[in-house]
């Protein structure tokens, strides 16, 4: 049995590695052609391009591992069917459940690997890649211009303030829909500032239609809110500095994103729902590799001899359907149509039930 498990693992890992390398190669080629004009115009050195795409490798790995696993498992089992190796295994007393056990173990290992990569290598790689892109590829020498309007901006100010703005206009140097949560040196709530608009004038931020809530050392409300039609508030960052502060969950680990949400608690519900959906999906992502492999097994086992391409085509369709449902439901969660926890895990639950039903029919 141990010999068969090693044989099974070897025949799975080889096509998995081929698929991953193929996806990475195609991604890099497509991205190079997409940025070719900027690369040539800015005369980006080859060494910088290697750094840039090297930083993207963890992200590509995390995004493509589930579909690569699906293709690998379908190819392996279809090949076993074609060569009558499954029949031989059954003749040696290896049941379908015995065959599925090492595959399930491999899927769990890949799921854990995906989670670890997404928590460690992906955020650092995304930040490094974005820095290289802004400095060399989309640089001041002729690269594409940044968007003039940034929505749902969230950042930590140098003044120990957590700032949220519905939008940042780089044309008018202004913020709208502002919420500032200000803490003291002990990280306890000191002030909460709401403003309809803020404008960068004379090297300072002037806030309009401003309400300031004050809190004592225990974090309880202190006195009546202060209302100002116009007030200058000390915010260290300039509009130009805020361009690089656009919130992206991909740049954060689970712990960092959760801390970000906790500090913003009680603020704009729309951005919080979006953040929580991203947070819960970080815990749902490792299960995608497991479920998608379980989905591919019944189709591979039912593939007739010589029908490997048919099985692979079916698996690609399953993968696209699964991925499509994930992104549709995530969008519903971020838009408030579904609770964030439900939006993050619903596709996994539905497709896991489908996989179990197909596996039961297959092994029955």
N, C-alpha and C positions, 0 to 999 in steps of 0.2 A: 504493500500500500504506500509506504514512504517513497519507494522508487517511482510509483505512478504519480504521486503528488509533486515530486521534483520535475518529472517529465511535463506535467500539466503546467506548472509554474513557468518553466523555460519556454514552452510554446505560447504562453500568454505574454510574457515580458518582451519577447523579440518584436512581435507586431506592435505592441504598445509603444516601444521606443521608436520604431519606424514612424508611427503615426505622429508622435509628439515632435520629432525632428521635422517631419513634413509640414505640420501646422506652423511651427516656428519659422521655418524657411519661407513659407508662403506669406506669413504675416509681415516679415521683414521686407520681402520683395514688394508687397503691395504698399507698405508704408513709405518705402524709398521712392517709388513712382509717385505717390501722393505728395511727397515733399521735395521732389526732384528740383523744381524751379528754385525753391529757397536754398536748398543745399548747394546748387551750382552758383547762385547769385551771391551767397555769403561765403563761398569757398571753404566749406566746412571740411576740416582735416579728416582723413580716414580714421585716425586714432579716436577722434571725438565721436564719430559715427559708431565705432565699436563700443565705446562707453555707453552711448545712448541706447543702442539696441540691446546691449548686455544688461542694462538696468531694467529693460522691459521683459526680459526672459521669465522672471518669476510670475509676472502678470499673465503672460501668454500660457505658461504652464498651468496655472490655477484655472484659467478659463477653458482650456482645451482638454485637460485631463479627463473629465467625465466622458466626452464624446470619443476621445481616443481609446478609453477603456472599453466603451461599447463596441467600437469597431474591432478592437483586439479580441474581445471575447467571442464575438460573432464569427470572426475569421477563424479563430482556433477551433471552435466547436464544429463549424461547417467543414473544416478540413478533416477533423476527426470522423465526421459522418461520411465524407467522401472516401476516406481510406478504410472504412469499416472498423476504426479503432474503438468506437463506442460499443459496437457489437462485441468486440473482443474483450473489452473491459467488463461488460455485463456477463459474459461467459466465465470470467474469472471471479465472479461474485461481487463486483463493484456496482452498487445500485446508483440510481440517479442522485439520490440524496448524498451518497458517499462522494459522488463526483462534484456536487455543488458545494460541499463543505470547504475544500481548499480554495475554491473560487470566491466564496463568501469571505473567507479570511483575507484573501488578497484585496478584495474590495474595501474591507474595513481599514487595512493598512494604507491603501491609497487615499481613503477619506481623511484619515488622520494626517497623512503627509500634506494633503491639500489644505487642511486647516492650519497646520504649522506654517506652511509657506505663506498663506494669506495673512497670518498674524505677524510674521517677522520680515520676510524678504520683500513682500509686495509693497507695503507702505513706504519703506526706505527706497525701494527701486523706483516707485512712482514719483517721489519727491525729487530724486536725483535726475530722472529722465526729464521731468518738467523744467528743472533748472537748466539742464543742458539745452533743451529745446528753446527756451526763452533767450539764452545767452548766445547761442551759436546758430541755430536753424531759423528761428523766428526773430532774429536780432534786429537792431536798429539800422542795419545796413540794407534793409529792403525786404525783411520778412513781412508776413501778414500782420495786420494791426489787431490789437486786442479789441474785444467787444467794448462798445462805448457804454453799455448798460449791463451791470452785473446784478442779478436778483438773488434774494435770500442769502445775503452776506453775513457770515458769522465769524468773529475773530476775538482773540484775547489781546487787549490793549496793554501797552507797557505800564500803564497806571493801575494794574491789578483790576481791570474792568473786563467783563465779558460783554461784547457788543453784538447786537443783531440789528440788521437793517433790511427792510423789504427790497430796497434797490440802492445801487450806487451809480450815479451818472458821472462818467468821466468827462463828458462835454461841459456840464454845468458845475462840476466839482461839488456835488450835493448828495446827501443821503435822505431817504424817506422812510417813514414807519420805523422809528428807532426805539430800541429798548436797550438800556445799559444797566447791567447788574454790577454794582461796585462793592468790593469786599475790603476789609481791613487786613492788616498784616497777619492776623490769626485766621484768615479766610472766612470770617463771619460777615454776613450781609450788613452793609453799612448804608447804602443808598440804592434805590431803584429809580431810574430816570426814563420817562416816556416823552417822546417828542414826535411831532408830525413831520418835521423837516429839519435838516441841518445843512448849513452852507459854509464852505471854506472861504473865509474872507480875511485879508490882511494877516495871513499865516496863522489864523485861529479858526476854530469851529464855532459858529454861531447857531444856536438851536432855537427853533420857533415852536410856539404852542407847546411849551414844555411843562411837565408835571414831575416833581421830585418827591419821592416817598423816603422818609428817613427811618432808620432802625437803631435801637440801642444795642449795647454790648451783648445782650442776651438774644438778639435777633428779632425782637418784637417791635412792632410799629411805634414810632415815637412822634407825637404831635400830629398836627394836620398837614396834609400834602401842600407843598409850595407850588404855586402856579405862576408861570412866567410867559408873557407873550414873546419875549426875546431874551436869550441869556447865553453868555459865552461859557462853555464848559471845557475843561482841560482834557483834551483827547490828543494823545501824542502823535498819532499817525496822520500823515498827509494823504490826500486822495490817490496820489501816485503809488504810495506804499501799499494802499489797500488793494491795488490791482492783483497782487499775489496772494491775497488772503481768502480768495473764494473757497467756500467750504466744499470739500469732497471727501466722502466717507472712505474712499479707496486709500486715502493718505493716512488713515488711522487704523490702529489695532482695535480689537474689541474693548480693551480696557480704556484706551484713550477716548474712543467714541462714547463709551458709557459715562466717563467723567465729564465729557463735553455736554452730554444730555442732562446729567444731574445738575450741573452749574446753570443750565438754561431753563431748568424746571420752573414752571409757572409763567413762561413767556409765550410767544406766538405758537398756537397749537398746530398750525400747518407745518412749520419747520420741524417741530418736535415729532410729529407723526412720521415725517419723512426720515428723520434721523433714527427713530426707533425701528422703522421698517428695515433700514440698512443694518442696524445693530443686530436685530433678530436673524436677518438673513446670513450674517457671519456665522451663526451657529447652525443654520440650515444647510449651508454650502457643503460641508463634509459629507452629508448624506446623499448628495446628488450622485457622486461616483458609485456609491453602493447600490442605490436604487436603479440607476441606469444600466448597470451590469446585470442586475436581477431581471430587468425588463428584456434585455437582449438574449438571455439564455433560452427561454422557450422558443423564440423564433429561430435561433440557431439549431436547436435540437430537432425542430420540425422541418428543417430545410432538407430537401431530397438531395441525393448524391448528384454532384455536378452543379448544384444550385447555390453555390457560395455567393455569387454576385447578387442573386436575388435576396439572400439573407442580409448582405451588407447594405443593399438599397433600402430594405425594410428597416434596418437598424438606424440608418441615417434619418429616415422619416420619423421614427420614434424619438430620436434625439432632438430633432428640430421641433417636434410637437411638445416635448417636455420642456425644452429651453423656452419656447414661445410662451407656454403657460406660466412659467416662472416670471418672465419679464412683464407679462400682462397683469398678473396678480400683484406683483410688486408695485407696479404703477397705480393700481387700485388702492393699495395700502398707503402709498405716499400721497395720493389724492384724497384720502379720508373716506373712501368708499368701503374699506374693510379695516378692521383693527390691525395694527402693525404685526402683532404676533401671529395672527391668522394668515395674513398676506405672506409672511416669510415662510411659513411651514405648510400651507394648504396644498401646493402642487406636490410636495414630497409625500404627504399623507395619501393623496388621491392615487398617485402613480405607484406608491408602495402597495396599496391594496390591489391595484390592477396586476402588479408583478406577482404578488402572492397567489392570486386567482389563476393566472396563467401557469405558474410553476406547479400548483396543485394539480391542474388538469394535465400538465406534461408528465408529472411523475406518478400520476394515478393509474 
